[in-house]
Amino acid sequence: MTRATIELGNVTPHNIKQLKKLNSVVFPVYYNDKFYKDVLEAGELAKLAYYNDIVVGAVCCRIDTSEKSRRLYIMTLGCLYPYRRLGIGTMMVNHVLNYVERDGNFDSIFLHVQVNNEGAIDFYKKFGFEIVETKEHYYKRIEPADAHVLQKTLRSKEQRNGTHEENGKENKKAH
């Protein structure tokens, strides 16, 4: 039996409809046209996951600069049910982790997960994410409406302020 090929590809105007269809199947939330317009401009922050050339998953992120920090927000990361537990989600999370590591200027990565989605919560905890707060009534039109905020901290406030050296290297500010 030959091994399956799992790879990530860019989201383009030619395949954005596949992303829309995938999201409509995987997530209980509807994403509007602005979401998809932003995804098309996201570059490396939006990827489709292919299993033997079939789109089975996707990850879409954006950079969030609120709260006096630079954070990466995972808007969506999902995989069709029959293709779960094959390493596709792990590949997508690793893509995100590699992106923030190469960039070197993120304080944390965060996302929202419906409070009853224990599978997703356990999945993200394997990568060092932790529940940092619970937002009541975060979702509209789905139950339960509450969401946990999961976060993986990359730099502490002290490191952001330049009072610590990070991994033995000085923090360099981008100009």
Backbone torsions as a table, in degrees:
resi	resn	phi	psi	omega
1	MET	NA	131.5	-179.4
2	THR	-81.1	149.8	-179.8
3	ARG	-74.7	142.8	178.9
4	ALA	-70.9	147.5	175.0
5	THR	-97.7	121.8	176.9
6	ILE	-118.1	124.1	179.7
7	GLU	-147.8	162.2	178.2
8	LEU	-106.6	143.1	178.4
9	GLY	-134.2	162.8	-179.2
10	ASN	-71.2	150.7	171.3
11	VAL	-89.0	126.9	-177.8
12	THR	-130.4	168.2	175.2
13	PRO	-58.2	-23.9	-178.5
14	HIS	-78.0	-23.9	-178.3
15	ASN	-120.7	7.8	-178.3
16	ILE	-60.9	-30.1	178.2
17	LYS	-65.6	-31.7	176.9
18	GLN	-66.7	-39.1	177.2
19	LEU	-64.1	-43.5	179.2
20	LYS	-59.5	-45.6	-179.8
21	LYS	-64.0	-45.3	179.5
22	LEU	-58.5	-49.2	-179.0
23	ASN	-61.9	-36.0	-179.6
24	SER	-66.9	-27.2	-179.6
25	VAL	-86.9	-39.7	-172.4
26	VAL	-82.5	-37.3	-172.4
27	PHE	-110.8	145.6	178.5
28	PRO	-82.0	7.3	-175.1
29	VAL	-112.3	143.3	175.8
30	TYR	-91.7	133.3	177.8
31	TYR	-106.8	132.5	-174.5
32	ASN	-83.7	176.6	-177.3
33	ASP	-61.8	-34.0	179.5
34	LYS	-62.9	-39.4	177.2
35	PHE	-55.2	-48.7	-176.9
36	TYR	-71.6	-32.4	175.6
37	LYS	-63.6	-44.9	178.4
38	ASP	-64.1	-39.2	179.6
39	VAL	-61.0	-40.5	179.6
40	LEU	-62.6	-24.5	-179.8
41	GLU	-98.1	3.3	-172.8
42	ALA	-82.6	-13.6	178.6
43	GLY	60.6	-124.7	-177.4
44	GLU	-66.5	-11.6	-178.3
45	LEU	-85.2	0.0	175.9
46	ALA	-134.6	122.7	-178.3
47	LYS	-138.0	143.1	169.2
48	LEU	-94.1	144.2	176.7
49	ALA	-104.4	128.5	-178.6
50	TYR	-111.4	136.5	171.9
51	TYR	-117.4	111.6	-174.6
52	ASN	48.8	49.4	176.5
53	ASP	69.4	11.2	176.9
54	ILE	-108.5	132.1	177.5
55	VAL	-70.3	118.8	-178.7
56	VAL	-125.7	-7.9	-178.5
57	GLY	-161.7	170.9	178.5
58	ALA	-161.2	153.9	173.3
59	VAL	-132.1	134.0	179.4
60	CYS	-133.3	124.5	-178.0
61	CYS	-128.3	166.3	170.8
62	ARG	-146.2	159.9	178.8
63	ILE	-89.1	130.5	-178.5
64	ASP	-115.4	122.7	-178.1
65	THR	-114.2	25.9	177.9
66	SER	-83.9	174.2	177.0
67	GLU	56.6	35.2	175.2
68	LYS	55.6	29.5	177.2
69	SER	-145.4	163.7	178.0
70	ARG	-108.5	112.9	-175.3
71	ARG	-125.9	153.5	174.4
72	LEU	-101.6	126.8	180.0
73	TYR	-105.7	121.5	175.4
74	ILE	-84.9	104.0	-179.1
75	MET	-71.9	-47.8	177.7
76	THR	-143.3	143.1	170.0
77	LEU	-151.4	112.7	-176.0
78	GLY	-154.6	161.9	-177.6
79	CYS	-142.5	141.8	177.0
80	LEU	-57.3	141.1	-173.2
81	TYR	-51.5	-47.1	-177.1
82	PRO	-64.9	-14.6	-176.9
83	TYR	-105.8	9.5	178.4
84	ARG	-76.6	156.6	-179.7
85	ARG	67.1	26.7	176.5
86	LEU	-113.7	5.6	178.8
87	GLY	95.1	2.7	-176.7
88	ILE	-71.9	-46.2	177.4
89	GLY	-61.4	-41.8	177.9
90	THR	-60.8	-42.3	178.7
91	MET	-61.6	-40.8	-179.5
92	MET	-68.1	-43.3	178.0
93	VAL	-63.7	-42.4	178.7
94	ASN	-62.1	-35.4	175.9
95	HIS	-59.9	-45.8	179.3
96	VAL	-63.8	-45.8	-179.7
97	LEU	-62.6	-40.8	177.9
98	ASN	-65.1	-38.0	179.2
99	TYR	-60.8	-49.8	-177.5
100	VAL	-68.5	-31.8	178.1
101	GLU	-68.1	-44.8	177.8
102	ARG	-62.1	-40.6	180.0
103	ASP	-66.5	-45.4	175.8
104	GLY	74.6	6.9	-173.9
105	ASN	-127.8	29.3	176.9
106	PHE	-106.9	143.8	178.1
107	ASP	-88.9	-33.9	-179.1
108	SER	-163.9	169.6	173.4
109	ILE	-122.2	137.0	179.2
110	PHE	-144.4	164.2	179.3
111	LEU	-160.5	166.6	175.5
112	HIS	-108.2	139.1	177.2
113	VAL	-134.3	132.9	177.4
114	GLN	-55.4	135.9	-171.2
115	VAL	-58.6	-25.1	-178.7
116	ASN	-93.5	4.1	-178.1
117	ASN	-89.8	73.0	-175.3
118	GLU	-64.3	-32.7	178.8
119	GLY	-60.9	-45.1	179.5
120	ALA	-67.9	-41.9	-179.3
121	ILE	-60.6	-47.5	178.5
122	ASP	-62.3	-40.1	179.8
123	PHE	-58.8	-50.7	-177.5
124	TYR	-68.6	-32.6	178.6
125	LYS	-61.6	-31.0	177.9
126	LYS	-61.4	-24.2	-178.5
127	PHE	-99.3	9.9	177.2
128	GLY	91.6	11.1	175.5
129	PHE	-80.1	149.9	175.1
130	GLU	-138.6	153.7	178.2
131	ILE	-73.3	121.9	-178.9
132	VAL	-109.1	-18.9	173.8
133	GLU	-166.3	165.7	175.1
134	THR	-124.2	127.1	179.9
135	LYS	-102.4	119.8	178.1
136	GLU	-77.0	143.7	177.2
137	HIS	56.4	35.3	179.9
138	TYR	-68.1	-43.0	-178.2
139	TYR	-93.6	145.9	174.5
140	LYS	-107.6	140.5	175.2
141	ARG	69.6	11.7	171.5
142	ILE	-135.4	152.6	-179.8
143	GLU	-121.5	140.3	-8.9
144	PRO	-68.6	150.1	-174.9
145	ALA	-84.9	-8.9	-176.8
146	ASP	-85.2	150.5	179.6
147	ALA	-132.6	140.9	169.3
148	HIS	-84.9	144.0	169.5
149	VAL	-97.3	118.0	176.3
150	LEU	-102.3	137.8	-176.6
151	GLN	-140.0	143.1	170.6
152	LYS	-116.3	114.0	-178.3
153	THR	-81.5	130.3	179.9
154	LEU	-104.4	-36.1	178.1
155	ARG	-138.2	138.7	177.0
156	SER	-79.5	169.7	177.7
157	LYS	-59.2	-37.4	179.6
158	GLU	-62.7	-42.1	179.9
159	GLN	-66.8	-37.7	177.5
160	ARG	-62.1	-38.4	-177.1
161	ASN	-80.9	-1.8	175.2
162	GLY	80.3	17.0	179.8
163	THR	-89.0	-8.5	176.6
164	HIS	-124.6	152.0	169.9
165	GLU	-90.2	143.9	-177.1
166	GLU	-103.6	119.3	179.2
167	ASN	51.7	35.9	177.7
168	GLY	78.0	-1.3	178.8
169	LYS	-112.1	144.1	176.9
170	GLU	-73.6	144.1	174.3
171	ASN	-71.3	131.4	177.9
172	LYS	-109.1	126.7	179.2
173	LYS	-80.6	136.4	177.0
174	ALA	-77.3	140.3	179.9
175	HIS	-110.8	NA	NA
